[in-house]
Amino acid sequence: KRVGLTLRAGSEEVRAGQKRQAKYIEKVMVATDRRKVEQQVIEDRLLKKEKDARKDCEVFVTQAFKEELKKRQKFVEELEAQEARDAVKAAENQSDGRGFADMYRNLLNGGLASSRGGEKVLEKAPAREELSKEEVEVLKKEHEAELAAKAKEEALKEEEAKAEEAAASFGVQDVALPPQDPNAAKAKAA
């Protein structure tokens, strides 16, 4: 008897000669069969083209080949059905509240997530809002009041600027000399 040796689970079946099944072998076998059938379908299409080119030849079909053709036809129908199901269930086509695309769209629109990885989403006003006539009138009056206030501010600023200009020139004034008459100059001299 050995001490310290540990055996893995299932080692008794291996020692007894029972075969263990690999974990994913069934899926691998299905995928392999699927690829074989796809290759056979492609070969059949090529053979059909050659057969159509030589129509005078005799064709012999066995019962086993007929069964194989039925299997291939069933496989092609399954593929088409799977493609149709995938097209219906595709997340990018889900616009009626199902699928991941709608879930992520709701998260983005609700501000719970962002497309840039953690940035805060700014709340924006909708592009256009339909307003009632009363609301439009109120907004027009507010706008006119703002314009009037701005006009008053500008008028006050102009008056202040004029007052400052007048105050700055209060101490010194330029006085123009009165115009001289040439006849008056001669009269003074005489």
C-alpha positions as CSV (number, residue, x, y, z in Angstrom):
1,K,0.0,0.0,0.0
2,R,1.3,3.4,-1.0
3,V,1.1,6.3,1.4
4,G,0.5,9.9,0.2
5,L,-0.8,9.0,-3.3
6,T,-4.1,10.5,-4.1
7,L,-6.3,9.4,-7.0
8,R,-8.5,11.6,-9.0
9,A,-12.3,11.1,-8.9
10,G,-13.3,8.6,-11.5
11,S,-10.0,6.7,-11.5
12,E,-11.7,3.5,-10.4
13,E,-13.7,3.4,-13.7
14,V,-10.6,4.0,-15.7
15,R,-8.8,1.2,-13.9
16,A,-11.8,-1.1,-14.3
17,G,-11.8,-0.4,-18.0
18,Q,-15.0,1.6,-18.2
19,K,-14.6,4.4,-20.8
20,R,-15.0,8.0,-19.6
21,Q,-16.8,10.4,-21.8
22,A,-15.1,13.8,-22.5
23,K,-16.9,16.8,-21.2
24,Y,-17.7,18.5,-24.6
25,I,-17.3,15.6,-27.0
26,E,-21.0,15.4,-28.0
27,K,-21.0,19.1,-29.1
28,V,-17.8,18.6,-31.0
29,M,-19.3,15.5,-32.8
30,V,-22.4,17.4,-33.7
31,A,-20.4,20.3,-35.1
32,T,-18.2,17.9,-37.1
33,D,-21.2,16.1,-38.6
34,R,-22.7,19.5,-39.4
35,R,-19.5,20.6,-41.3
36,K,-19.5,17.2,-43.2
37,V,-23.0,17.7,-44.3
38,E,-22.3,21.3,-45.4
39,Q,-19.3,20.1,-47.5
40,Q,-21.5,17.4,-49.1
41,V,-24.2,19.9,-50.0
42,I,-21.5,22.0,-51.7
43,E,-20.2,18.9,-53.6
44,D,-23.7,18.0,-54.7
45,R,-24.2,21.5,-56.2
46,L,-21.0,21.1,-58.2
47,L,-22.0,17.6,-59.3
48,K,-25.4,18.9,-60.3
49,K,-23.9,21.5,-62.5
50,E,-21.7,18.9,-64.2
51,K,-24.7,16.6,-64.7
52,D,-26.7,19.5,-66.2
53,A,-23.9,20.0,-68.7
54,R,-24.0,16.3,-69.7
55,K,-27.7,15.5,-70.0
56,D,-27.3,12.4,-72.2
57,C,-25.6,10.4,-69.4
58,E,-27.4,7.8,-67.4
59,V,-27.6,8.4,-63.6
60,F,-27.8,5.5,-61.1
61,V,-29.0,6.3,-57.7
62,T,-29.0,3.8,-54.9
63,Q,-31.4,3.5,-51.9
64,A,-28.6,4.6,-49.5
65,F,-27.9,7.7,-51.6
66,K,-31.6,8.6,-51.6
67,E,-31.6,8.4,-47.8
68,E,-28.5,10.5,-47.6
69,L,-30.2,13.1,-49.9
70,K,-33.2,13.1,-47.5
71,K,-30.9,13.7,-44.5
72,R,-29.1,16.6,-46.4
73,Q,-32.5,18.1,-47.3
74,K,-33.6,18.0,-43.7
75,F,-30.3,19.5,-42.6
76,V,-30.7,22.4,-45.1
77,E,-34.2,23.1,-43.9
78,E,-33.0,23.1,-40.3
79,L,-30.3,25.6,-41.2
80,E,-32.8,27.9,-42.9
81,A,-35.2,27.7,-39.9
82,Q,-32.3,28.5,-37.5
83,E,-31.3,31.5,-39.6
84,A,-34.9,32.7,-39.6
85,R,-35.1,32.3,-35.8
86,D,-31.7,34.1,-35.4
87,A,-32.9,37.0,-37.6
88,V,-36.0,37.4,-35.5
89,K,-34.2,37.2,-32.2
90,A,-31.3,39.5,-33.2
91,A,-30.8,42.1,-30.5
92,E,-30.3,44.9,-33.0
93,N,-33.7,44.2,-34.5
94,Q,-35.5,44.3,-31.2
95,S,-37.4,47.6,-31.0
96,D,-40.5,46.6,-29.1
97,G,-39.0,46.4,-25.6
98,R,-37.2,43.1,-25.9
99,G,-33.5,42.3,-26.1
100,F,-30.2,43.8,-24.9
101,A,-30.4,46.8,-27.3
102,D,-33.5,48.1,-25.7
103,M,-32.2,47.6,-22.2
104,Y,-29.0,49.5,-23.0
105,R,-30.9,52.2,-24.8
106,N,-33.1,52.7,-21.7
107,L,-30.0,52.8,-19.4
108,L,-28.4,55.5,-21.6
109,N,-31.6,57.5,-21.9
110,G,-32.3,57.3,-18.2
111,G,-28.8,58.6,-17.3
112,L,-27.9,55.4,-15.5
113,A,-25.1,54.6,-17.9
114,S,-23.1,56.5,-20.5
115,S,-21.6,55.6,-23.8
116,R,-18.2,57.0,-22.7
117,G,-17.6,54.8,-19.7
118,G,-18.7,56.5,-16.5
119,E,-19.0,60.1,-17.5
120,K,-22.1,62.0,-16.1
121,V,-24.7,62.4,-18.7
122,L,-25.9,66.0,-19.1
123,E,-29.6,66.5,-19.2
124,K,-30.6,68.2,-22.3
125,A,-33.9,69.9,-23.2
126,P,-35.9,68.2,-25.9
127,A,-35.2,69.6,-29.4
128,R,-38.7,71.1,-29.8
129,E,-41.7,71.5,-27.6
130,E,-45.2,72.2,-28.6
131,L,-46.5,75.2,-26.6
132,S,-50.0,76.5,-26.2
133,K,-50.9,80.0,-27.3
134,E,-50.9,81.3,-23.8
135,E,-47.5,80.0,-23.1
136,V,-46.2,81.6,-26.4
137,E,-47.7,85.0,-25.3
138,V,-46.1,84.7,-21.9
139,L,-42.7,83.9,-23.5
140,K,-43.1,86.8,-25.9
141,K,-43.8,89.3,-23.1
142,E,-40.8,88.0,-21.1
143,H,-38.6,88.4,-24.1
144,E,-39.9,91.9,-24.7
145,A,-39.3,92.8,-21.1
146,E,-35.7,91.5,-21.3
147,L,-35.1,93.6,-24.5
148,A,-36.5,96.7,-22.7
149,A,-34.3,96.1,-19.7
150,K,-31.2,95.7,-21.9
151,A,-32.1,98.9,-23.8
152,K,-32.4,100.8,-20.5
153,E,-29.1,99.5,-19.3
154,E,-27.4,100.7,-22.5
155,A,-29.0,104.1,-22.2
156,L,-27.8,104.4,-18.6
157,K,-24.3,103.4,-19.6
158,E,-24.2,106.0,-22.4
159,E,-25.4,108.7,-20.0
160,E,-22.7,107.7,-17.4
161,A,-20.0,107.8,-20.1
162,K,-21.1,111.3,-21.2
163,A,-21.1,112.5,-17.5
164,E,-17.6,111.0,-16.9
165,E,-16.3,112.7,-20.0
166,A,-17.8,116.1,-18.9
167,A,-16.4,115.7,-15.4
168,A,-12.9,114.8,-16.7
169,S,-12.8,118.1,-18.8
170,F,-14.3,120.3,-16.1
171,G,-11.1,122.0,-14.7
172,V,-9.5,122.9,-18.0
173,Q,-11.5,124.4,-20.9
174,D,-10.2,125.3,-24.2
175,V,-11.3,128.8,-25.1
176,A,-11.3,129.8,-28.7
177,L,-9.9,133.2,-29.5
178,P,-12.5,135.6,-31.0
179,P,-12.2,136.1,-34.7
180,Q,-10.1,139.1,-35.6
181,D,-11.5,141.6,-38.0
182,P,-8.7,143.2,-40.2
183,N,-10.4,146.6,-40.2
184,A,-10.5,146.7,-36.5
185,A,-6.8,146.0,-36.2
186,K,-6.0,149.0,-38.5
187,A,-8.4,151.3,-36.5
188,K,-6.5,150.4,-33.2
189,A,-3.2,151.1,-34.8
190,A,-4.3,154.6,-35.9
